[in-house]
């Protein structure tokens, strides 16, 4: 803009200077021309009058002609040059047809102005017809224009320089003030301070644009916020790739799944994040426009990739990858398979015994005295089978969260009291003393599940006890939460087994457990019930001091 102002002001100044010079030269020329005309006319009339009076015109003219600056030419009626004070007469051509002569023939006097060869010079001619019919012509070169112009030229130059200087100064000030004012415009609120009225439409448009940009930004931020809320809170990993397989977006869950929580992968290639064949296959298929999935095992985790192409205007522009953590699903499936195999195995043992005893009795291979013993064994095995089937049903229901009873207010202490009563006989049989401490503690739970929980813990404490051992059941509240603590003075659980005893069908000493009617599912049911209630279990045990299992509900 500055450049433009400078060039415009400069052009204007040059135009002004040129106009001044033209006007000056024209005016000067006009006034000098008038002056010379007057002078030449009066001189010519004066000499013509003198010529008419003298007898020898030629010698008179020659006499005055020598001293005169003006050019005097005496021309005969037929145009022949009779005398010229500045040129050789015989070399001059006939002047009859010259305009000033022609005019003088008609009017008595004639004038003409002719340009000289040099610039700013012209010659004025004035012709007077003498009484004898000849012509007297006076000519004068307008040298004064040139002289005057050359005199005033330095002044003109100075004026031009001054004009140029002031023009530059004005241009500088003008551009500076405009630029400063424009720079001071607050682009965020352009309409609050409008420096020039002329800027009003521009600033109005700017304000309108600002508003639109603001709205669009708010819209974009809202969209981004929604997108982030959804993607960062989902458990599945999400990766967006462009056609160069560069990561455009990756959510936190994905980084968590691959144990790279703090690393930023945006802009990097997918292979820098994961080089597995499973992922590469899924990405390749998506790039070819196919949806596919694959699984990948990583240490303890197992993930599944789902790849889909991103299609815009019938063109594949990228890839969306979903990553699912299927570790638990796989574990569950494995457990179910193991459980089914274990169930079949566990059911088979008592059934085989029952079948064996029954077969012996059927073939009358049992003495009549031994029949009660054999039928007793069949009864025991059948009872064990029933307990086993009941436990399997319970654990399957807990597994599937298939609980038919609804939660209600349960008195934990009252229920423990009932269970202790129930088991007192069993305890006495094994010379174990069972006691109960505590107060009424109310919880919200499924009564049957709590009954199973207390029963299993107390039964174990009796079963795995020593002669004259003790079992103590305590019900209390800790930080407002109900606690059930069953401690015994029994055989204890070696450290290496402590984690495993909550697994299904896990028994430390199989024969002892079988002897005491154990199914290996008791603690597994306890664990499920506590999980269902949202609590946790603490286990303290050593082979000398017995076992204490504390359940925080
Ligand atoms: P079981 O039906 O065999 O008792 P559980 O799941 O109840 O099955 O217990 C698993 C194993 O944990 C038992 O076989 C036993 O070896 C051990 N166990 C459970 N409770 C105790 C305890 N109070 N003292 C010692 N060992 C125990």
Boltz pocket constraint, residues with backbone or C-beta under 6 A from the ligand:
constraints:
  - pocket:
      binder: B
      contacts: [[A, 456], [A, 457], [A, 460], [A, 461], [A, 464], [A, 488], [A, 490], [A, 491], [A, 492], [A, 493], [A, 501], [A, 502], [A, 503], [A, 506], [A, 507], [A, 508], [A, 509], [A, 513], [A, 517], [A, 518], [A, 519], [A, 520], [A, 521], [A, 522], [A, 523], [A, 524], [A, 547]]
      max_distance: 6.0
